[in-house]
Amino acid sequence: MKQFFGMSQQGNLAEAVLGLVDPQLIMLFSNNEQFEKHVKELEKLYPNVPSIGCIGMSYDTRVVEKGVGIVAFYDGVSAAANVLEQVSVMPVKYIERLERDVQSINGLHNDTICIDLCSGNDACALTTIYSVLKHRNISLVGGTGDAGKVSANGKIYEDAVAYALVKNLNGRVKAYKENIYHQMENYRFIASRTDKANYVIGALNGHPARKVYQDILHITEQEITTQTFKNPFGKLNGDDICIVSIKEVQGDALTCYRQVNDSDVLVLLELGDFKETVRNTIRKIQNDFPRVSAVFSVNCLFRYLLFNENNYMQQYLNEMSLLGAHAGFVGYGEHYNNRFVNQSMTCVVFE
């Protein structure tokens, strides 16, 4: 299979798709002002080609911040795209769509991936999708777009998750998750006074969450929302840690980008040697796949900001491109199988 990336910093879709012939799947990453226009244009240019899209930045060896980016697969791919609606209420109502698509693709764990783009309420959407994928052990990689909108096959949806099932007809696929953080000392907390609906942590070990975070890191209240780049929380999930980013301060509580429940066990994380972590990921992929056709990745917005702050983003994209054709988008949350994580990178590698 082959991967195409096209872009226009000015938001000119015709320029972005220049050279794209006979795609089997198209992913659209647009800006808020032109998203609806781009969705309609794309459907006219490539009718009946499965497609999904969202509002967000995209990249290959360059970043498209406000224009339009197109990622497409062709030459050796079978794909199906669709949408589960009402993700904040009852996405399971639409589960038959996914069941039919999985059956039509006839994918297996080693040759098929599910890529999803979500408008929000990620945890519920992922639980629903993975309830189907797990029966064939198919992995999932994806993320959250901006402005609460996604597209699938030429139509725009709110409160929905768009998905694409992609089968590599000429080799394997494998999903990866990269974490550039590790546990800080032995800080361990039991969350309480949480508000699940609004992702609020009221207390840690019985003390106000804001004060606990401030006292450990010796920072002011104003510094909390940027300190999360270096010190997010981690939610223990078996032997894995899901990163929980802080969004804002709410009185003595902390509002986060993912749900935390009463009695959840949290740890405090700190930023490690992210450059070495990236190199390790690249080495692992190269060991697993001597021949790489394409890599599609989702990078968190906070990683993007952190890398930019450290003048590393361009180097990062250059290093990832050494694997082969690498493209992706910047999300507001990352998906890995049935897990919703923050400040991470997830990707799928095609042989």
C-alpha positions as CSV (number, residue, x, y, z in Angstrom):
1,M,0.0,0.0,0.0
2,K,1.0,3.6,-0.4
3,Q,0.2,6.8,1.6
4,F,-0.4,10.2,0.1
5,F,-0.1,13.6,1.8
6,G,-1.1,16.8,0.2
7,M,-1.6,20.2,1.8
8,S,-2.4,23.9,1.2
9,Q,-1.5,26.5,3.8
10,Q,-4.1,28.8,2.2
11,G,-6.9,26.2,2.4
12,N,-7.0,25.5,-1.3
13,L,-8.4,21.9,-1.5
14,A,-7.6,21.5,-5.2
15,E,-4.0,22.2,-4.4
16,A,-4.0,19.8,-1.6
17,V,-5.3,16.9,-3.7
18,L,-3.0,17.5,-6.7
19,G,-1.6,14.2,-7.8
20,L,-4.1,12.0,-5.8
21,V,-5.4,9.3,-8.1
22,D,-7.6,6.4,-7.3
23,P,-7.5,6.6,-3.5
24,Q,-9.1,3.8,-1.4
25,L,-9.5,6.0,1.7
26,I,-9.2,9.8,2.3
27,M,-8.8,11.7,5.6
28,L,-9.5,15.4,5.6
29,F,-8.0,17.8,8.2
30,S,-9.3,21.3,7.7
31,N,-9.8,24.6,9.5
32,N,-13.0,25.8,11.3
33,E,-13.9,28.3,8.6
34,Q,-13.6,26.0,5.6
35,F,-14.4,22.6,7.0
36,E,-17.9,22.3,5.6
37,K,-16.9,23.7,2.2
38,H,-13.9,21.2,2.0
39,V,-16.1,18.2,3.0
40,K,-18.5,19.0,0.1
41,E,-15.7,19.7,-2.4
42,L,-13.9,16.5,-1.5
43,E,-17.0,14.4,-2.0
44,K,-17.5,16.0,-5.5
45,L,-13.9,15.3,-6.4
46,Y,-13.9,11.7,-5.2
47,P,-17.5,10.4,-5.1
48,N,-18.0,7.0,-3.4
49,V,-14.5,7.0,-2.0
50,P,-14.7,6.3,1.8
51,S,-13.6,9.4,3.7
52,I,-13.5,10.7,7.2
53,G,-12.4,14.2,8.4
54,C,-12.2,16.7,11.3
55,I,-11.0,20.2,12.1
56,G,-7.3,20.1,13.1
57,M,-3.7,20.6,12.1
58,S,-1.9,18.0,10.0
59,Y,1.7,17.3,9.0
60,D,4.2,15.2,7.0
61,T,7.6,16.9,7.2
62,R,5.7,20.3,7.5
63,V,2.9,21.3,9.7
64,V,-0.4,22.8,8.3
65,E,-1.8,24.9,11.0
66,K,-4.7,26.7,9.4
67,G,-5.1,25.5,5.8
68,V,-6.0,22.0,4.7
69,G,-4.2,18.6,4.7
70,I,-5.2,15.4,3.0
71,V,-3.9,11.9,4.0
72,A,-5.0,9.1,1.7
73,F,-4.2,5.4,1.2
74,Y,-4.1,3.7,-2.1
75,D,-2.6,0.8,-4.1
76,G,-3.2,-2.2,-1.9
77,V,-5.8,-1.2,0.6
78,S,-9.4,-2.1,1.3
79,A,-11.4,0.4,3.4
80,A,-14.8,1.3,4.8
81,A,-15.8,4.5,6.5
82,N,-18.8,5.4,8.6
83,V,-20.0,7.2,11.7
84,L,-21.5,6.4,15.1
85,E,-23.8,9.2,16.2
86,Q,-25.0,10.5,19.6
87,V,-21.7,9.6,21.3
88,S,-22.7,11.7,24.4
89,V,-25.9,9.7,24.8
90,M,-26.1,6.3,23.1
91,P,-23.5,5.5,20.4
92,V,-24.3,1.8,20.8
93,K,-27.6,2.6,19.0
94,Y,-25.5,2.7,15.7
95,I,-23.3,-0.3,16.5
96,E,-24.7,-2.3,13.6
97,R,-22.9,0.0,11.1
98,L,-19.6,-0.9,12.6
99,E,-20.4,-4.6,12.8
100,R,-21.4,-4.6,9.1
101,D,-18.2,-2.8,8.1
102,V,-16.0,-5.1,10.1
103,Q,-17.6,-8.1,8.3
104,S,-17.4,-6.5,4.9
105,I,-13.6,-5.7,5.3
106,N,-13.1,-9.2,6.8
107,G,-10.1,-7.9,8.7
108,L,-7.8,-9.6,11.2
109,H,-5.7,-8.3,14.0
110,N,-2.4,-8.4,11.9
111,D,-3.7,-6.7,8.7
112,T,-6.4,-4.3,9.7
113,I,-6.6,-1.0,11.8
114,C,-9.5,1.2,12.8
115,I,-8.7,4.9,12.6
116,D,-11.2,7.2,14.4
117,L,-11.9,10.9,14.6
118,C,-14.1,12.0,17.4
119,S,-16.1,15.1,18.3
120,G,-15.9,14.5,22.0
121,N,-17.0,12.1,24.8
122,D,-14.1,9.9,23.7
123,A,-14.3,7.3,26.5
124,C,-17.9,6.3,25.6
125,A,-17.1,6.3,21.9
126,L,-14.1,4.1,22.4
127,T,-15.8,1.6,24.7
128,T,-18.5,1.2,22.1
129,I,-16.2,0.8,19.1
130,Y,-13.9,-1.6,20.9
131,S,-16.7,-3.8,21.9
132,V,-16.9,-4.8,18.3
133,L,-13.2,-4.7,17.4
134,K,-12.1,-6.9,20.3
135,H,-13.8,-9.9,18.8
136,R,-11.3,-9.9,15.9
137,N,-8.5,-8.3,18.0
138,I,-8.3,-5.3,15.6
139,S,-6.4,-2.3,17.0
140,L,-7.5,1.3,17.0
141,V,-5.7,4.6,16.6
142,G,-7.3,8.0,16.5
143,G,-8.0,11.3,18.2
144,T,-10.3,14.2,18.9
145,G,-10.8,17.0,16.4
146,D,-11.8,20.6,17.2
147,A,-15.1,22.4,17.3
148,G,-17.2,19.3,17.9
149,K,-17.6,18.3,14.3
150,V,-16.5,15.3,12.2
151,S,-17.3,14.2,8.7
152,A,-17.8,10.8,7.1
153,N,-18.5,10.1,3.4
154,G,-19.3,13.7,2.5
155,K,-21.6,14.5,5.4
156,I,-20.9,16.5,8.6
157,Y,-21.9,15.3,12.0
158,E,-21.9,16.7,15.5
159,D,-21.7,14.6,18.7
160,A,-20.3,11.7,16.7
161,V,-17.3,9.6,16.0
162,A,-16.2,9.0,12.4
163,Y,-14.2,5.8,11.8
164,A,-12.3,4.1,8.9
165,L,-11.5,0.4,8.8
166,V,-8.3,-0.1,6.8
167,K,-7.1,-3.5,5.6
168,N,-3.6,-3.8,4.2
169,L,-3.8,-6.2,1.4
170,N,0.0,-6.6,1.1
171,G,1.3,-6.9,4.7
172,R,0.9,-6.4,8.4
173,V,-0.3,-3.4,10.4
174,K,0.6,-2.6,14.0
175,A,-0.5,0.2,16.5
176,Y,1.9,1.9,18.8
177,K,1.6,4.4,21.7
178,E,4.4,6.7,22.9
179,N,4.7,8.1,26.4
180,I,7.4,10.7,27.1
181,Y,6.6,10.9,30.8
182,H,7.5,8.7,33.8
183,Q,6.4,8.6,37.4
184,M,7.8,11.4,39.6
185,E,9.1,10.0,42.9
186,N,6.5,8.1,44.9
187,Y,3.6,10.5,44.6
188,R,0.4,8.5,44.6
189,F,-3.2,9.8,45.1
190,I,-6.7,8.6,45.5
191,A,-9.1,10.9,43.7
192,S,-12.3,12.1,45.3
193,R,-15.0,14.8,45.0
194,T,-14.8,14.2,41.2
195,D,-17.4,15.4,38.7
196,K,-17.3,12.8,35.9
197,A,-19.4,14.8,33.5
198,N,-17.1,17.8,33.6
199,Y,-13.7,16.0,34.2
200,V,-13.2,17.7,37.5
201,I,-10.9,16.4,40.3
202,G,-11.9,18.0,43.6
203,A,-9.6,16.3,46.0
204,L,-6.4,14.2,46.2
205,N,-5.9,12.0,49.3
206,G,-8.7,14.1,50.9
207,H,-7.0,17.5,50.3
208,P,-7.9,20.2,47.7
209,A,-6.5,19.0,44.3
210,R,-5.2,22.5,43.3
211,K,-3.3,22.9,46.6
212,V,-1.8,19.4,46.5
213,Y,-0.5,20.0,42.9
214,Q,0.8,23.5,43.8
215,D,2.5,22.5,47.0
216,I,4.4,19.6,45.4
217,L,5.7,21.6,42.5
218,H,6.1,24.9,44.3
219,I,4.2,26.9,41.6
220,T,1.6,29.7,41.6
221,E,-2.0,29.1,40.6
222,Q,-1.4,30.9,37.3
223,E,1.4,28.4,36.4
224,I,-0.7,25.3,36.7
225,T,-2.1,25.1,33.2
226,T,1.4,25.3,31.6
227,Q,3.1,23.1,34.3
228,T,0.9,20.2,33.0
229,F,3.2,20.1,29.9
230,K,6.0,18.9,32.3
231,N,3.9,17.3,35.1
232,P,0.6,15.8,34.1
233,F,-1.2,13.2,36.2
234,G,-1.1,9.5,35.3
235,K,-4.1,7.2,35.8
236,L,-3.1,3.6,36.5
237,N,-4.6,1.2,34.0
238,G,-3.3,-2.3,34.9
239,D,0.5,-2.1,34.1
240,D,0.0,0.9,31.8
241,I,-0.4,4.6,32.7
242,C,-2.9,6.8,30.9
243,I,-1.8,10.5,30.9
244,V,-4.3,13.0,32.3
245,S,-3.7,16.6,31.3
246,I,-4.9,19.6,33.4
247,K,-7.1,22.0,31.5
248,E,-7.8,24.7,34.1
249,V,-8.2,25.6,37.8
250,Q,-11.8,25.7,39.1
251,G,-11.6,27.1,42.7
252,D,-9.8,24.5,44.7
253,A,-10.4,21.8,42.0
254,L,-8.7,20.9,38.8
255,T,-10.5,20.4,35.5
256,C,-8.8,17.9,33.2
257,Y,-9.0,16.8,29.6
258,R,-10.2,13.2,30.5
259,Q,-12.4,11.7,33.0
260,V,-11.3,10.8,36.5
261,N,-13.6,9.0,38.9
262,D,-13.8,8.8,42.7
263,S,-11.3,6.2,44.0
264,D,-9.2,6.2,40.8
265,V,-5.5,5.9,41.6
266,L,-3.4,8.7,40.2
267,V,0.3,9.3,40.1
268,L,2.3,12.5,39.3
269,L,4.4,12.3,36.2
270,E,7.4,14.2,35.0
271,L,8.8,14.8,31.5
272,G,11.6,12.5,30.5
273,D,14.2,12.7,27.7
274,F,11.6,13.0,25.0
275,K,14.2,13.0,22.2
276,E,15.5,9.7,23.3
277,T,12.0,8.3,23.7
278,V,11.2,9.2,20.1
279,R,14.5,7.6,18.9
280,N,13.5,4.4,20.8
281,T,10.1,4.4,19.2
282,I,11.7,4.7,15.7
283,R,14.1,1.9,16.5
284,K,11.3,-0.4,17.7
285,I,9.3,0.2,14.6
286,Q,12.3,-0.5,12.4
287,N,13.0,-3.7,14.3
288,D,9.3,-4.8,13.9
289,F,9.0,-3.7,10.3
290,P,12.2,-4.0,8.1
291,R,10.0,-2.7,5.3
292,V,7.6,0.2,6.1
293,S,5.0,1.4,3.6
294,A,3.5,4.1,5.7
295,V,3.1,5.5,9.2
296,F,0.0,7.5,10.2
297,S,0.2,9.2,13.6
298,V,-1.8,11.3,16.1
299,N,0.2,13.8,18.2
300,C,-1.4,15.6,21.1
301,L,-1.7,19.4,20.9
302,F,0.3,19.6,24.2
303,R,3.1,17.6,22.6
304,Y,3.1,19.9,19.6
305,L,3.3,23.0,21.9
306,L,6.0,21.4,24.0
307,F,8.1,20.4,21.0
308,N,7.7,23.9,19.5
309,E,8.7,25.4,22.8
310,N,11.9,23.3,22.7
311,N,12.5,24.0,19.0
312,Y,12.1,20.3,18.3
313,M,9.0,19.9,16.2
314,Q,10.8,20.2,12.8
315,Q,13.5,17.8,13.9
316,Y,10.8,15.4,15.2
317,L,9.0,15.3,11.8
318,N,12.3,14.9,10.0
319,E,13.3,11.9,12.2
320,M,9.9,10.3,11.8
321,S,10.1,10.6,8.1
322,L,13.2,8.3,8.1
323,L,10.7,5.5,8.7
324,G,9.1,6.1,5.3
325,A,6.0,8.0,4.3
326,H,4.9,9.6,7.6
327,A,1.8,11.8,8.1
328,G,-0.7,12.6,10.7
329,F,-2.7,15.2,12.6
330,V,-2.6,17.1,15.9
331,G,-5.4,16.0,18.2
332,Y,-7.1,17.2,21.5
333,G,-6.8,13.7,22.9
334,E,-5.4,10.4,21.6
335,H,-7.0,7.0,21.2
336,Y,-5.2,3.7,21.5
337,N,-7.4,0.6,21.4
338,N,-10.0,1.2,24.1
339,R,-8.0,3.9,25.9
340,F,-8.4,7.7,25.8
341,V,-5.1,9.3,26.7
342,N,-3.6,12.8,26.8
343,Q,-0.2,14.2,25.9
344,S,0.7,11.1,23.9
345,M,1.4,9.9,20.4
346,T,-0.4,7.0,18.9
347,C,0.4,5.6,15.4
348,V,-0.3,2.8,13.0
349,V,2.5,1.3,10.9
350,F,1.7,-0.4,7.6
351,E,4.1,-3.0,6.2
